[in-house]
Amino acid sequence: MAFLTISDLSVTFGNVRALDKVSFSIERNEIVTIVGANGAGKSTLMRAVMGLAPVLGGTIEFDGRSIRRTSTHAIARKGIALVPEGRGPLRQLTVRENLRLGAFARRWNADARRDFDEALDRFPALKPRLTQMAGTLSGGEQQMLVIARAMMARPKLLLLDEPSLGLAPLIVARVFETIASLRAMDVSVVIVEQNAHAALGMADRAYVIENGRIVLEGTDLLGDPRVQEAFLGGIVS
């Protein structure tokens, strides 16, 4: 049984159907990438998993149980964390406060403090900025912070929406290196990403979504001519 299973999921906004009978799954300790053009439905799919989008029909099951009609707060407590597009640190809180907030559903004990230290080891650029307001960080530092904050919740499944958006190449490489390392922590990862080359290169499996529908699925989409033409300019280095 897949860790997360979505079947025939449809989402509407008014008269617009953003997702049309989408089926998708991820196994334990797997990294899955979803690619597609702007407006294809990628972010809507992530939001639907978290209970943040109006689901018209279909099923969403996590770890063998339905979460379709579960509140976002309860979904987070079950072990799913979303890092939304646009980063979203709490700008008027310090880096330390943002990280502590990530552990809101846990007791602040030795395990939480250990995770706090590991988050700073994973993103050492944050260590000297613990007392700095999150809103004053660079874009790359904010992205590091929101991923670190999500990991403070000890998620079983991490949903990353455009983690490389607007970042410098060196920061992008660091972010993707960190994402790849999560497999060793028994964390499953779903990445929605327009940087198709980087995202597909690290994925166990991938999906292509167009106009609210999954149109392609596979384990080696990086080498698929259709994907190369649509997202990689026809060339893979």
N, C-alpha and C positions, 0 to 999 in steps of 0.2 A: 504494500500500500504506500502510495506517495505521501510525503510529509505534508505538502500543500496541494490540494486538488481543486481546480476550478472547472466547472462543467456548464456549458451553454449559458455563460454569463452575459446578460444584457443590461446596459445602463443607459438611461435617457436623461437629457436636460431639456425640459419643455418638449418641443416636437423633434428634437435632435437626438438620434440614437448614437451615443458615443462609443458603445461597445455592442456588438451584434453576435450573440451566441459564441462567445470566446471560451475555448477550453485550453487549459494550461496546467502544468504540474511541476513540482520540484521535489527531489528526493532529499533525504538527510545528507548533510555535508556536501551538497552539490552547489555549484555556482552556475546560475542560469542568467543569460543575457536576453533582453528584449530590445530590439532595434526597430526604428520606424521614423518616418518623417514627422515634423511638427504637426500636431493635431491628429495624429493617427490613432490615439487612444491609450498611449503608454502610461501616462500619469494617471489617467482615469482608472486604469486597471489596478495600479498600486493603491489608489485611494479607496477603491471598492473593497479591496482586501482588508483595509483598516476601518471599514464601516463609515467612510467619509463621502461616499458617492451614492446617489439614489439607484439602487438595484431594482430592475424591472423583473428579472427572472433569472433562473439558474441557481447553481449551488456553489458554496465555498466551504471546503472542509480543511481543517488544520489538525494534524495529528489524530485523524480519525473521527473528528467531531465537527459538526456544522458550526460555522461562526457567522453565517450570513446575517442573522438578525441580532448579533451581539454588539454591544456598545464599543466604541473605540477604546475607552478606558479598560474594559474587560479584555479586549483583544490584546492590548499591550501587556496585561498581566498574564495572559496565556503564553507570552514569549515571542511576540512579533513586534519589531521596531521599524519605524519608517523614518528615513532621512529625506525630507522633501526637497524638491527642486527649489533653488534659491537660498539654500543653506538654512536660514532661520534660527540662528542663535538668539537667545533672549538678550537683546542688545544693551539693556540697562542693568544687566547683572554681570558680575565678573566672570572670568574664565573658571575660577574655582567654583563659584555658585552654579554655573551652568553644568559643570561636571557632577556636582553633588545632586543637582536636580534630576540628573539621569538615573539616579538610584532611588527615586522617590518611593518606589514600591518595595524597597528592601530596607532592612535595618542597617544603620550605619555602624557596622561592626568591623572586625578584622578582615573579613572577606571583601567588604566594600572598600576598605582602605587599600587593600592589596590591588583591587581592580583600578582604583584611582591612580596608584603608582604605575601600574602597567600601562594605563592610558597615556600617561606622560612619557613613559619609555617608548611607546609606539609613536608618539608625536612629540618629540623633544622640543620642537619650536614653541610649544605651549607652556613649558615648564617655567621660563622666566616671565611669563605673562599672567600668572595666576591671579594677580590682583588687578589686572587691567580689564576695563569694560569690554565686553565682547563686541560691541558695536564699533570699537576703534581698531579691531584687528584687520589685517589684510584679507582679501577674498580667500586666499589659500588657507590662511590660519583659521578663518571661520569654518571652512569646510572640514578641516581637521577636527575642530572643536565639536561640530555636530555629529560627526562619526564617533568620536570618542565619547560624547554624551550618550549616544544610543547604545554603545557597548557597555556603559555603566549599568544598564538594565539587565545585562546578561541575557540577551535575546537568543532564542533558538533559531529564529529566522529574521534576517536583516533585509529590508527593502531600501534600495538606494536609487533615488530618482535624479538622474543627471549629475553624478558626483563630480564630473570634470568640467562642468559648465563654467566658462569664463576664467579658468585657471591657466597659469603659465605651464609650459611643457614639463619643467622639472617637478613642479608640484603635482601635476597629473600623474607622473610616473610614481611619485611617492604614495599618492592616494591609491593607485591600482596595486602597488606592491603590498600595501596594508590590507586591501580587500582580499587579495590572494592568500594572505597569511591567516585569514579567519577560518579557513577550512580546518586548520590544525586545532582550532578552538571548538570544534563541533558546531559551528554556526553555518547554516545554509544561507545563501545570498542570492537575491534577485536584483539584477542591475538593469535599470532603464537608462539607455545611454545613446547619444548621437555620435560619440567618438567610437564608431563601430569597430575600427581596427583593433584598438586597445581592448575593448570590451569582449569582442568575439574571440580574441586571442587567448583570453584567460578562462573562458567559459567551458563547462562540461557539455552544455547544450545551449541552444539559442532558438529564439522565435523571431519572426518578422511579422509586424502588425501593420496593416494598411486599412485605412477607413473603418477602423473599429473591428477588424477581423484578422485572425491569425491566418496568414497566407503561406507560411513556410516554417518548417521546424527541422532541426537536425543537429548533429554533433560536430559538423565541420562546415558551418556556413561561411567561414572565412574564405574557403576555397570555392564557394558556389558562384558561378558566373553571374547569376542574377543579383546576388548580394554585392558582388564586386562592382557591377555596373551601377546599381542604385545608390550604394553608400561609400564605395571606395574608389570611385573614378575609374573603375575598370582595371586598376592595378593594385596588386598586393606585393609589398616588398618583403 
